Amino acid sequence: MTELDNWFDKAMSAETYISNMEKHKENLENVFNNFAIPDDENFFRRLENKNLRAIVITEDWCGDAMMNTPVLLHLAKKSHMEVRMLLRDDNLELMDQYLTNGKSRSIPIIIFIDQNGEEVTHWGPRSGFVQEEVDAIMSGLPDKEAPGYKDKFTKKISTLTARFSTEAELWQSAYRSMKQELEANI
């Protein structure tokens, strides 16, 4: 059994994760209920034939995880892929192997593994398009030490959360990015 098999076995089901959510459960369910996955049957069958599984490093307070997890769950359902969830803050040993830009514990990170427990690829924390949108919204923030930083930061996070939970264009961007990463590696 590989190290990633062990992490997969340790992880909780997506259903357990969602039922235990305290922060973004309603928003996650809204994305799940309103995301329209494209008709990509050839891609879904190729993916299904690879018998992949997914480990998602996440936390329920994270807006990116709230938006991207339902997209993954639709993709997984279409391709018969089992998805398991690990909380980032309880699993830093794994998280620290997937740092964004070599330094940030950004989530979600989705690790796709094959039948042998070997990593095929990983994705996260967001698509390039969503990153551009986040950068635009977060621009203009004062220095973290400046008066009023916390209030301005909180308002920008609220704006992001509202967009992440309602804008289908962002969800489709996440789907296309996941699909592109998987197609390049399966």
Backbone bond lengths (Angstrom), bond angles and torsions (degrees), N, CA, C in turn:
res aa  C-N    CA-C-N  psi(-1)  N-CA   C-N-CA  omega(-1)  CA-C   N-CA-C  phi
1 M - - - 1.448 - - 1.533 109.03 -
2 T 1.324 115.89 132.50 1.464 120.11 -177.94 1.533 110.91 -82.28
3 E 1.315 114.20 168.52 1.471 119.38 177.06 1.528 110.90 -60.09
4 L 1.341 117.34 -41.46 1.471 119.38 179.68 1.525 111.50 -68.70
5 D 1.333 118.17 -33.07 1.477 120.03 172.62 1.529 109.80 -59.00
6 N 1.326 115.96 -43.08 1.470 119.72 179.45 1.525 111.35 -62.15
7 W 1.343 116.86 -42.56 1.470 119.84 177.31 1.527 110.22 -63.60
8 F 1.324 116.78 -41.64 1.467 120.63 179.56 1.526 110.08 -60.78
9 D 1.327 116.61 -45.57 1.468 120.61 -179.54 1.521 111.82 -64.30
10 K 1.315 117.12 -33.24 1.469 122.14 179.84 1.536 112.11 -73.42
11 A 1.326 115.87 -26.98 1.467 121.21 -172.94 1.526 112.26 -72.32
12 M 1.343 114.94 157.95 1.471 121.23 178.91 1.525 110.22 -92.38
13 S 1.306 115.15 159.78 1.464 119.80 176.52 1.530 109.18 -67.93
14 A 1.317 115.73 158.07 1.468 120.18 176.58 1.530 110.18 -61.14
15 E 1.319 116.83 -37.38 1.464 120.71 -179.90 1.528 111.15 -62.27
16 T 1.327 116.93 -43.34 1.469 120.93 178.14 1.516 110.48 -64.19
17 Y 1.321 116.35 -45.16 1.462 120.64 178.44 1.530 110.52 -56.48
18 I 1.321 116.75 -50.83 1.469 120.73 -176.85 1.522 110.81 -64.78
19 S 1.315 118.01 -42.06 1.471 119.52 -178.65 1.522 111.89 -65.51
20 N 1.338 117.37 -25.49 1.468 121.11 179.82 1.528 113.83 -93.33
21 M 1.320 117.40 0.08 1.462 120.03 -178.14 1.521 111.02 -64.48
22 E 1.334 115.40 141.86 1.459 121.42 177.44 1.516 112.83 -115.32
23 K 1.321 118.07 -27.51 1.466 120.82 -171.34 1.529 113.68 -96.80
24 H 1.311 118.24 -60.25 1.468 122.03 -170.77 1.528 113.79 -113.98
25 K 1.311 118.27 24.68 1.466 120.66 -176.02 1.530 111.79 -58.59
26 E 1.315 117.34 -48.35 1.469 120.58 -177.82 1.531 110.74 -62.86
27 N 1.334 117.05 -42.24 1.467 120.22 178.62 1.526 111.27 -65.40
28 L 1.335 117.36 -42.62 1.458 120.91 177.98 1.525 110.11 -60.61
29 E 1.318 116.80 -44.83 1.466 119.98 179.38 1.524 111.49 -65.01
30 N 1.335 117.28 -34.38 1.461 120.36 176.58 1.526 110.50 -63.70
31 V 1.321 116.90 -45.63 1.467 119.75 177.79 1.525 109.26 -61.83
32 F 1.323 116.52 -46.56 1.472 119.81 -178.82 1.534 110.99 -58.09
33 N 1.314 116.13 -45.16 1.466 120.60 -176.15 1.518 113.61 -72.78
34 N 1.320 118.28 -20.68 1.460 121.05 -174.99 1.526 114.95 -113.08
35 F 1.326 117.47 -8.38 1.462 120.03 178.10 1.526 109.50 -74.06
36 A 1.321 115.50 127.68 1.473 121.17 178.06 1.522 107.73 -105.65
37 I 1.314 115.56 103.93 1.461 119.41 -179.37 1.526 109.22 -70.87
38 P 1.322 117.29 135.51 1.461 120.25 179.82 1.533 112.03 -61.67
39 D 1.306 115.31 159.97 1.460 122.12 177.76 1.522 108.03 -84.39
40 D 1.325 115.21 89.48 1.468 122.52 -177.33 1.527 110.09 -120.58
41 E 1.327 117.01 52.85 1.463 120.65 -172.55 1.524 113.76 -56.16
42 N 1.331 117.83 -39.40 1.478 119.18 179.38 1.524 110.80 -62.24
43 F 1.325 116.25 -43.45 1.461 120.79 177.60 1.525 110.39 -62.88
44 F 1.338 117.73 -45.27 1.471 120.79 -178.89 1.525 110.89 -61.34
45 R 1.342 117.94 -39.47 1.466 120.36 -179.78 1.529 110.59 -69.67
46 R 1.328 118.18 -40.76 1.476 120.16 176.79 1.519 109.92 -60.76
47 L 1.318 116.03 -42.88 1.461 121.25 179.49 1.532 110.15 -64.75
48 E 1.322 116.29 -44.66 1.466 120.60 179.33 1.526 110.76 -59.99
49 N 1.313 117.17 -39.70 1.464 121.26 -179.33 1.526 112.56 -65.44
50 K 1.310 117.61 -20.39 1.468 121.83 178.19 1.528 112.38 -83.71
51 N 1.341 117.49 -10.88 1.470 121.93 178.84 1.532 112.85 51.41
52 L 1.320 114.89 46.60 1.455 118.67 -179.60 1.528 111.39 -78.74
53 R 1.318 114.22 158.75 1.464 122.99 171.13 1.521 106.16 -127.12
54 A 1.317 116.26 161.52 1.466 119.41 -178.98 1.525 110.22 -130.62
55 I 1.326 114.18 136.21 1.467 122.49 171.76 1.522 105.72 -110.36
56 V 1.327 116.79 124.60 1.457 121.12 179.39 1.524 108.69 -109.91
57 I 1.327 115.95 121.14 1.458 121.03 172.77 1.519 105.81 -90.70
58 T 1.334 117.05 122.07 1.454 120.94 -167.98 1.527 111.83 -152.36
59 E 1.303 115.96 175.25 1.468 125.27 168.27 1.517 106.28 -153.14
60 D 1.317 116.97 148.15 1.466 118.06 -174.66 1.524 114.03 -76.98
61 W 1.320 118.62 -9.91 1.461 121.46 177.03 1.527 112.32 -84.62
62 C 1.311 117.46 -8.81 1.466 121.93 -173.03 1.531 111.62 -87.70
63 G 1.329 115.19 122.11 1.463 120.37 179.04 1.517 113.06 -64.61
64 D 1.330 117.69 -38.86 1.465 119.82 177.45 1.524 110.84 -62.24
65 A 1.310 117.14 -42.72 1.468 120.76 178.23 1.526 110.44 -64.28
66 M 1.334 116.08 -40.02 1.463 120.57 178.92 1.526 110.63 -59.57
67 M 1.313 117.58 -38.71 1.461 120.90 -177.93 1.527 112.29 -82.22
68 N 1.320 118.31 -41.47 1.467 121.07 -172.29 1.522 114.14 -82.30
69 T 1.315 117.92 -29.54 1.468 120.45 -178.47 1.529 112.03 -60.38
70 P 1.340 120.00 -47.00 1.471 118.62 179.12 1.528 112.66 -62.86
71 V 1.324 117.01 -33.88 1.464 120.07 177.46 1.531 108.96 -62.69
72 L 1.330 115.99 -47.65 1.465 120.24 177.12 1.525 111.23 -59.66
73 L 1.317 117.46 -42.92 1.471 120.25 -177.53 1.528 111.67 -62.06
74 H 1.325 117.42 -36.80 1.470 119.92 175.29 1.528 110.60 -66.51
75 L 1.324 116.40 -44.96 1.463 121.14 177.93 1.532 109.87 -59.72
76 A 1.318 116.34 -43.76 1.468 121.13 -179.43 1.528 111.41 -64.02
77 K 1.318 116.42 -40.97 1.469 119.66 179.74 1.529 110.50 -63.26
78 K 1.319 116.20 -43.32 1.473 120.43 -178.88 1.525 112.27 -65.94
79 S 1.321 117.26 -28.01 1.470 120.53 -176.16 1.532 112.59 -111.43
80 H 1.338 116.49 10.70 1.470 122.37 177.67 1.534 111.86 55.51
81 M 1.318 115.18 48.39 1.459 122.43 -179.09 1.529 108.51 -105.82
82 E 1.323 116.21 130.68 1.462 119.95 176.83 1.527 109.10 -81.44
83 V 1.330 114.93 134.24 1.461 121.75 -178.96 1.520 108.53 -118.28
84 R 1.317 115.40 133.56 1.471 121.29 175.54 1.526 108.78 -127.38
85 M 1.331 116.23 152.20 1.456 122.45 -174.00 1.527 111.31 -118.78
86 L 1.339 115.02 137.95 1.462 122.16 173.04 1.523 108.44 -123.76
87 L 1.316 116.25 136.00 1.454 119.83 176.47 1.525 109.54 -76.86
88 R 1.309 115.68 127.12 1.458 121.36 -176.88 1.523 112.47 -53.27
89 D 1.333 116.04 -51.09 1.456 119.71 -171.04 1.525 113.38 -69.53
90 D 1.324 117.12 -16.43 1.466 121.26 176.20 1.531 112.24 -96.88
91 N 1.314 116.54 -3.40 1.472 121.06 -173.74 1.527 111.37 -138.66
92 L 1.324 115.61 49.80 1.463 120.46 -176.31 1.525 112.65 -65.38
93 E 1.317 117.20 -26.92 1.464 119.99 178.37 1.528 110.78 -59.32
94 L 1.334 116.94 -41.62 1.464 120.65 176.36 1.528 109.87 -77.10
95 M 1.325 117.32 -46.14 1.470 121.30 -178.37 1.517 111.18 -53.15
96 D 1.314 116.88 -42.28 1.461 120.54 -175.08 1.532 113.24 -69.58
97 Q 1.328 117.01 -7.43 1.467 120.91 172.88 1.531 111.57 -85.92
98 Y 1.344 116.56 -7.70 1.469 121.96 -174.72 1.527 111.89 -131.36
99 L 1.313 115.82 41.53 1.462 120.35 -178.90 1.531 110.29 -67.82
100 T 1.329 115.86 140.35 1.459 121.11 175.71 1.523 108.16 -80.08
101 N 1.320 115.80 129.17 1.468 122.27 -177.20 1.528 111.64 56.02
102 G 1.332 116.30 27.77 1.455 121.27 176.55 1.509 115.59 72.22
103 K 1.356 117.70 6.73 1.460 117.75 -176.08 1.525 115.26 -144.78
104 S 1.324 119.44 -25.53 1.468 121.40 -172.56 1.520 112.33 -101.52
105 R 1.307 115.87 136.65 1.467 121.89 176.57 1.529 109.95 -86.90
106 S 1.314 115.30 52.60 1.466 121.89 -177.94 1.526 109.86 -74.62
107 I 1.315 115.09 141.57 1.462 121.85 -178.71 1.522 109.81 -133.44
108 P 1.325 117.18 159.67 1.453 127.22 5.96 1.525 111.68 -81.88
109 I 1.300 114.61 154.74 1.455 122.69 167.80 1.526 105.41 -117.89
110 I 1.310 115.74 125.70 1.462 121.90 179.67 1.524 107.52 -110.25
111 I 1.322 115.69 118.14 1.459 121.77 -178.97 1.532 106.99 -105.25
112 F 1.315 115.84 116.54 1.464 121.24 179.00 1.523 108.00 -94.18
113 I 1.330 115.90 124.02 1.463 120.57 -179.22 1.523 110.22 -122.01
114 D 1.322 114.69 152.82 1.463 120.15 -179.35 1.532 110.93 -90.95
115 Q 1.319 115.67 -174.94 1.473 121.64 -178.25 1.518 112.23 -59.66
116 N 1.331 116.70 -27.65 1.461 121.05 -178.45 1.518 112.80 -89.64
117 G 1.324 116.79 3.75 1.454 120.30 179.35 1.517 113.61 79.91
118 E 1.319 116.81 15.05 1.466 121.11 179.04 1.525 109.23 -94.48
119 E 1.321 115.32 141.98 1.464 119.34 178.01 1.525 110.06 -67.73
120 V 1.326 115.39 131.09 1.459 122.26 174.12 1.527 108.62 -93.26
121 T 1.325 115.94 -44.54 1.459 123.06 175.26 1.524 108.03 -169.66
122 H 1.307 115.36 173.54 1.463 119.61 171.95 1.522 108.66 -139.65
123 W 1.315 115.57 159.02 1.461 122.10 -176.49 1.521 108.99 -139.30
124 G 1.312 115.38 148.13 1.457 120.22 172.78 1.511 111.46 133.53
125 P 1.283 116.44 167.92 1.461 128.55 3.32 1.528 114.93 -86.63
126 R 1.360 117.51 -13.41 1.471 118.27 -179.59 1.522 109.82 -157.64
127 S 1.334 115.03 164.35 1.467 120.66 176.94 1.526 110.06 -71.98
128 G 1.319 116.38 161.88 1.456 121.35 177.34 1.522 112.06 -59.64
129 F 1.323 117.35 -42.01 1.462 121.22 179.33 1.528 110.94 -62.35
130 V 1.319 116.59 -45.27 1.467 119.90 179.04 1.532 109.53 -64.35
131 Q 1.327 117.72 -38.16 1.464 120.16 177.30 1.523 111.16 -59.30
132 E 1.325 116.61 -42.26 1.472 120.46 177.58 1.529 110.93 -61.76
133 E 1.318 116.75 -41.49 1.473 121.01 178.70 1.531 110.46 -64.74
134 V 1.325 116.78 -42.85 1.469 121.18 178.55 1.523 109.88 -63.09
135 D 1.321 116.70 -45.46 1.464 120.00 179.93 1.528 110.79 -59.12
136 A 1.334 116.85 -41.57 1.464 120.15 -179.54 1.531 111.16 -64.92
137 I 1.314 116.61 -43.74 1.466 120.25 -179.79 1.522 111.31 -66.90
138 M 1.315 117.03 -40.71 1.465 120.96 -175.03 1.529 112.99 -82.29
139 S 1.321 117.37 -8.55 1.466 118.85 179.76 1.530 109.51 -65.94
140 G 1.296 115.10 152.83 1.457 119.58 178.05 1.515 115.17 84.36
141 L 1.323 116.93 1.52 1.467 118.69 176.21 1.529 108.85 -68.02
142 P 1.322 117.11 138.73 1.464 118.49 175.48 1.529 110.42 -71.33
143 D 1.308 116.40 171.34 1.453 122.84 175.64 1.529 109.58 -55.34
144 K 1.322 116.55 145.68 1.472 120.90 -177.74 1.524 112.79 -56.67
145 E 1.320 117.13 -25.66 1.469 120.96 -179.33 1.526 112.62 -87.44
146 A 1.320 117.70 -9.67 1.471 121.60 -175.56 1.527 111.03 -71.92
147 P 1.338 116.26 148.02 1.466 119.58 175.78 1.538 109.26 -60.59
148 G 1.298 116.26 139.59 1.460 121.30 178.01 1.510 115.05 83.70
149 Y 1.338 117.77 -2.95 1.468 120.11 -178.50 1.531 110.90 -57.08
150 K 1.327 115.99 -48.87 1.464 120.03 -174.57 1.527 111.53 -59.02
151 D 1.329 117.41 -44.51 1.466 120.42 179.26 1.522 111.60 -63.86
152 K 1.324 117.05 -43.75 1.464 120.64 179.95 1.526 111.02 -65.87
153 F 1.333 116.62 -40.63 1.457 121.00 178.41 1.534 109.73 -62.87
154 T 1.318 117.08 -45.48 1.469 122.27 -179.72 1.528 110.90 -60.21
155 K 1.319 117.57 -40.76 1.473 120.78 178.66 1.529 110.78 -65.05
156 K 1.315 116.73 -40.00 1.465 119.73 179.80 1.533 110.82 -68.25
157 I 1.308 117.19 -37.78 1.469 120.63 176.68 1.528 109.81 -64.50
158 S 1.323 117.18 -39.99 1.474 120.55 176.94 1.522 111.03 -61.39
159 T 1.325 116.66 -40.45 1.459 120.98 177.40 1.530 110.31 -62.69
160 L 1.326 116.21 -45.97 1.469 120.09 178.52 1.526 111.37 -61.06
161 T 1.319 116.61 -45.46 1.466 120.43 -179.27 1.525 110.33 -59.52
162 A 1.326 116.68 -44.15 1.468 120.31 179.29 1.522 110.51 -61.12
163 R 1.316 117.23 -43.95 1.461 120.09 -179.91 1.524 111.14 -68.42
164 F 1.331 116.90 -45.00 1.467 120.77 -179.80 1.520 111.68 -59.20
165 S 1.316 117.40 -33.33 1.465 119.79 -174.88 1.523 113.62 -91.27
166 T 1.345 117.80 -4.17 1.466 118.64 -176.24 1.525 115.53 -131.15
167 E 1.319 119.42 -17.32 1.466 120.18 -170.90 1.528 113.01 -99.17
168 A 1.322 114.32 106.18 1.466 121.36 -178.22 1.526 112.00 -59.05
169 E 1.328 118.29 -30.06 1.467 121.15 178.86 1.534 110.62 -60.13
170 L 1.324 116.70 -38.31 1.464 120.69 178.40 1.526 110.52 -69.13
171 W 1.317 117.00 -40.31 1.472 121.05 179.04 1.526 110.43 -63.95
172 Q 1.333 116.18 -43.20 1.464 119.81 179.86 1.523 110.97 -64.95
173 S 1.320 116.80 -35.68 1.459 120.78 176.57 1.528 110.47 -62.39
174 A 1.318 116.78 -41.90 1.470 120.67 177.74 1.533 109.83 -62.53
175 Y 1.324 116.60 -44.98 1.462 120.29 179.25 1.532 110.72 -59.63
176 R 1.329 116.91 -49.49 1.469 120.41 -178.12 1.528 110.84 -60.31
177 S 1.323 116.55 -39.26 1.458 120.61 179.98 1.527 111.51 -67.06
178 M 1.338 117.49 -43.60 1.468 120.76 176.24 1.523 110.25 -61.39
179 K 1.327 115.79 -45.95 1.464 120.75 -178.79 1.527 110.23 -59.97
180 Q 1.329 116.51 -45.64 1.459 120.52 -179.61 1.528 110.81 -60.46
181 E 1.319 116.98 -43.95 1.470 120.34 179.68 1.525 110.89 -63.78
182 L 1.318 117.11 -43.56 1.459 120.18 179.11 1.518 111.86 -66.42
183 E 1.336 117.26 -44.97 1.463 119.63 -178.63 1.526 111.90 -61.59
184 A 1.317 117.25 -32.06 1.462 121.10 179.71 1.531 111.76 -71.65
185 N 1.343 116.99 -14.49 1.465 119.72 -171.96 1.524 115.65 -126.09
186 I 1.328 117.51 0.04 1.477 117.50 178.94 1.524 111.42 -104.65
